[in-house]
Amino acid sequence: AVVSTQSTGCLRSFVFILKIRTFYHFFMVVVKTFARIIRTILVIILYVLFFSCFAVHVFGEIYLQSDDEIYKGEFITAPLAFIRIFVLITTENYPDVMMPVYNYHNSTFIYFVVF
């Protein structure tokens, strides 16, 4: 009984604030915005996951044969590919990652354009 009294005491101010109509409206807008942000982040993660798995299957061997020591083996495992593709969203080092594959075969630029 002591625990429930203490926990409800903490929640009283929260319930009182929610009863105020303007704060309730503000709170609901924040919750809806947060839900949209989470949805957007999940879409980005799924997008990057799809392209990283595709890169592992298609470009894995090409990056193992690459002369570039920095990016050698970057697309050999899914976690490494996920991190590399996630960094490519910011367009940082984009040509450095694309060029070993592009030098191997010119049509591989389609993957990076679609991404």
Secondary structure, DSSP 4 states (H G I P E B T S, - for coil): -HHHHHHHHHHHHHHHHHHSHHHHHHHHHHHHHHHHHHHHHHHHHHHHHHHHHHHHHHHHHHHHS-S-SSSTTTTSSHHHHHHHHHHHHTTTTHHHHHHHHHHH-GGGHHHHHH-
